[in-house]
Amino acid sequence: MDLDEGTRIQEWFAAVVDAFRGEPDVGLPGDGKGFGSSGLRVRGKIFAMLSSHQQFVVKLPAERVNALVASGDGERYDPGHGRLMKEWVALKPSSKIAWLLLAREAVAWVGGARGSPKQPETPRQ
């Protein structure tokens, strides 16, 4: 990943964070280190984050993760211990899916709206 791509990824994630600023029950990323330190949380549970490898990662139902992997837009997330997580997907940089739409889908899923309808896949801006 080159510097420009890293900066672009940081800017995209900052835009997602800004979109959730002030929303009830949503916590913004902290200054800590380790798993989830850069994560957005709903009622204390992480629903979206930027990984240490600069990947946009969201928690979604396993079926939705499978669909994103099958479409080529994402890959199952590995937090570094070699075990792929079935409800976490790392969006590929080549994906055209809007990060904010996936983050909204994730906050609904993690926040308790299990079984909420799938969000449309629209290009990120």
Secondary structure, 3 states (H helix, E strand, C coil): CCHHHHHHHHHHHHHHHHHHCCCCCEECCCCCCCCCCCCEEECCEEEEEECCCCCEEEECCHHHHHHHHHHCCEEEECCCCCCCEEEEEEECCCCCECHHHHHHHHHHHHCCCCCCCCCCCCECC
